[in-house]
Amino acid sequence: MKTSAAYLLTFVLGAVQAQASVQCVDGHREMIGPDYMVEYKCGIVRQGDVHNNIATQQQCAELCKNAGRSVCSYHPPTRRCVVGQEGGREVPRPGSIYMQKVEEDVYDPFTEEQDPFGNSQCDDEKAACLLRESNLQAELAKTNAEAEDSKDLFASSCPVQHTKYTTVGGREYRIWCARYHNTSAPKETYNNVDTMAACIKLCSSKSWCTYALHGIFLTNCQLYERKVSHTTTPGLYGHLWNCAVKK
């Protein structure tokens, strides 16, 4: 009977010593179950739910896995497992094994591997393609502007548009060819304005401008603030000015 008791005591002491001698290695990883791997840190405990009489750190990690927690700590000398609360306070505890779940990257077979050195040929081709696109967009914008200018030139041309209502630069005017209102006291005068359309656009840019005169043989543009109705036929005529009255 004494022999049996002595043997049992020796077995228990051996088990305790075995647990006490469990070594913790920082950074060691261990697979606990499918899709659940932990990484060890030594001498740290995260506060949480305490479980006693847990035989191994693997069993402690199983408790953590089953509870859906990411951190647990095991203290071999006391066989105590602490399943850490998410966001729980972490404190130093000599001899403890801190086990944290490792979030493994899921391989996506449809994701292309990135070449760390890049593909210079592809990069050059891409840059050239972007440059061509930018140039084409600039050419398109220029072509559209030229088309709009051509449309405005026709809309303000004499003698085709004489007495007609027309739209230039988005604003409606009545065109009078070789007929014009009072030429005295223009509010603003511009030189080197080549076309009637350009003169009309200057008038449109001024809220006060009521009519514009453009030289038939001279590239002068005169803007007036004088009140004039677009329905009134100008009283002056001759081959000096064309007139556009804002509607």
C-alpha positions in Angstrom: 0.0 0.0 0.0 2.9 2.4 0.9 4.6 1.4 -2.3 1.5 2.3 -4.4 1.1 5.7 -2.6 4.8 6.4 -3.2 4.5 5.5 -6.9 1.4 7.8 -7.3 3.2 10.7 -5.6 6.2 10.2 -7.9 4.0 10.2 -11.0 2.1 13.4 -9.9 5.4 15.2 -9.1 6.8 14.1 -12.5 3.8 15.4 -14.3 4.0 18.8 -12.5 7.7 19.0 -13.2 7.1 18.2 -16.9 4.6 21.0 -17.1 6.9 23.4 -15.2 9.7 22.6 -17.7 7.6 23.5 -20.8 9.7 25.8 -22.8 8.3 28.9 -24.6 10.0 30.2 -27.7 9.0 33.6 -29.0 7.7 33.5 -32.6 7.1 29.7 -32.6 4.0 28.8 -34.5 1.9 25.7 -34.0 -1.2 24.4 -35.9 -4.0 23.7 -33.5 -6.6 22.7 -36.0 -7.8 23.4 -39.5 -7.5 27.1 -40.3 -6.3 27.9 -36.7 -2.6 28.5 -36.1 -1.1 30.3 -33.1 2.1 32.1 -32.6 3.9 32.1 -29.2 5.0 35.0 -27.1 6.6 34.5 -23.7 5.8 36.0 -20.3 2.6 37.8 -21.2 -1.1 37.2 -20.2 -4.2 38.9 -21.7 -6.9 39.2 -19.1 -10.1 37.2 -19.8 -11.9 34.0 -18.8 -9.9 31.7 -16.5 -10.0 27.8 -16.9 -8.2 25.6 -14.4 -6.7 22.1 -14.6 -5.9 22.4 -18.4 -3.2 19.8 -19.2 -1.4 21.5 -22.1 -1.0 24.7 -24.0 -2.6 22.9 -27.0 -5.7 22.3 -25.0 -5.7 25.9 -23.9 -5.5 27.0 -27.5 -8.4 24.7 -28.4 -10.5 26.5 -25.8 -9.6 29.7 -27.4 -10.4 28.4 -30.9 -13.8 27.1 -29.7 -14.6 30.4 -28.0 -13.9 32.3 -31.2 -11.1 34.3 -29.5 -7.8 35.3 -31.0 -5.6 35.3 -27.9 -5.2 32.9 -25.0 -2.4 32.4 -22.4 -1.3 29.2 -20.6 0.7 29.0 -17.4 2.2 25.5 -17.1 3.1 25.5 -13.4 -0.5 26.2 -12.4 -2.1 24.5 -15.4 -4.2 27.6 -15.8 -5.6 28.8 -19.1 -6.8 32.3 -19.7 -9.0 32.8 -22.8 -8.4 36.5 -23.5 -11.1 39.0 -24.0 -10.9 40.9 -27.2 -9.2 44.2 -26.3 -8.4 42.9 -22.8 -5.5 44.3 -20.8 -2.2 42.5 -21.3 0.1 42.1 -18.3 3.5 40.5 -17.7 3.5 37.0 -16.1 6.7 35.1 -16.0 6.5 31.5 -17.2 3.3 32.0 -19.2 2.8 31.2 -22.9 0.8 33.8 -24.9 -0.8 32.3 -28.0 -2.2 34.5 -30.7 -4.1 33.4 -33.7 -2.2 33.9 -37.0 -4.4 35.4 -39.7 -3.1 33.6 -42.8 -3.5 35.2 -46.2 -6.0 33.3 -48.4 -4.5 32.5 -51.8 -6.5 33.9 -54.7 -5.6 32.0 -57.9 -7.1 34.8 -60.0 -4.8 37.5 -58.6 -1.8 38.2 -60.8 1.6 38.1 -59.1 3.2 41.5 -59.1 6.7 41.7 -60.5 8.8 43.6 -57.9 11.1 44.8 -60.6 8.2 45.9 -62.9 7.9 45.3 -66.6 9.7 48.1 -68.2 8.4 47.3 -71.7 4.8 47.2 -70.5 5.3 50.4 -68.5 6.8 52.2 -71.6 3.9 51.0 -73.8 1.4 52.2 -71.2 3.1 55.6 -71.0 3.1 55.9 -74.8 -0.5 54.9 -75.0 -1.5 57.5 -72.3 0.4 60.1 -74.2 -1.3 59.2 -77.5 -4.7 59.4 -75.7 -3.8 62.8 -74.3 -2.8 64.1 -77.7 -5.9 62.8 -79.3 -8.1 64.4 -76.7 -6.3 67.7 -77.3 -6.8 67.4 -81.1 -10.5 66.6 -80.5 -10.9 69.6 -78.4 -9.1 71.8 -81.0 -11.3 70.3 -83.8 -14.5 71.0 -81.8 -13.4 74.5 -81.1 -12.6 75.1 -84.8 -16.0 73.6 -85.8 -17.7 76.0 -83.3 -15.7 78.9 -84.7 -16.7 78.0 -88.3 -20.3 77.8 -87.2 -20.1 81.2 -85.6 -18.4 82.6 -88.7 -21.2 81.5 -90.9 -23.9 82.7 -88.4 -22.5 86.2 -88.6 -21.4 86.4 -92.2 -22.5 89.1 -94.5 -24.5 89.5 -96.7 -25.9 86.0 -96.1 -27.3 86.9 -92.6 -28.5 90.4 -93.3 -31.6 91.2 -91.2 -31.7 87.7 -89.8 -31.7 86.5 -86.2 -28.8 84.3 -85.5 -26.9 82.7 -82.6 -23.2 83.4 -82.1 -21.3 81.9 -79.1 -24.6 80.9 -77.5 -26.2 84.4 -77.6 -28.9 85.6 -80.1 -28.3 88.7 -82.2 -29.9 90.4 -85.3 -27.4 91.0 -88.0 -27.4 94.1 -90.2 -25.0 94.1 -93.2 -23.7 97.6 -94.3 -26.4 99.1 -92.1 -25.6 100.4 -88.7 -26.7 102.5 -85.7 -25.0 105.6 -84.4 -21.2 105.2 -84.5 -20.4 108.0 -82.1 -19.1 107.5 -78.5 -18.4 103.7 -78.4 -17.9 102.5 -74.8 -15.1 100.2 -75.8 -13.0 99.9 -79.0 -10.9 97.0 -80.0 -8.3 96.8 -82.9 -7.2 93.8 -84.8 -10.5 91.9 -84.4 -10.5 89.9 -87.6 -14.1 88.7 -87.8 -17.6 89.8 -87.1 -18.1 86.7 -84.9 -15.1 87.7 -82.7 -16.5 91.2 -82.3 -19.9 89.8 -81.4 -18.3 87.5 -78.7 -16.7 90.6 -77.2 -20.1 92.2 -77.0 -21.6 89.0 -75.4 -18.9 89.1 -72.7 -20.1 92.6 -71.6 -23.5 92.6 -69.8 -23.9 96.3 -70.7 -23.2 95.9 -74.5 -26.4 96.4 -76.6 -24.8 96.3 -80.1 -21.5 96.0 -81.8 -20.1 97.4 -85.0 -17.4 95.6 -87.0 -15.5 97.2 -89.8 -16.1 95.9 -93.3 -12.6 96.8 -94.5 -10.9 97.5 -91.2 -10.5 95.0 -88.3 -12.0 97.4 -85.7 -14.7 96.4 -83.2 -16.7 99.0 -81.4 -19.1 98.2 -78.5 -22.0 100.3 -77.4 -24.2 100.7 -74.3 -26.8 102.8 -76.1 -30.3 101.5 -75.8 -31.3 100.1 -79.2 -34.1 97.7 -80.1 -33.3 94.7 -82.2 -36.5 95.3 -84.1 -35.4 98.8 -85.2 -33.8 99.1 -88.6 -30.5 101.0 -88.4 -30.7 104.5 -89.9 -27.2 104.6 -91.3 -25.8 102.6 -94.3 -22.7 102.3 -96.3 -19.7 100.1 -96.8 -18.0 101.0 -93.5 -19.7 98.8 -90.8 -21.7 95.7 -90.2 -23.9 95.8 -87.1 -25.0 93.1 -84.6 -27.8 94.0 -82.2 -28.2 91.9 -79.0 -31.7 90.5 -78.7 
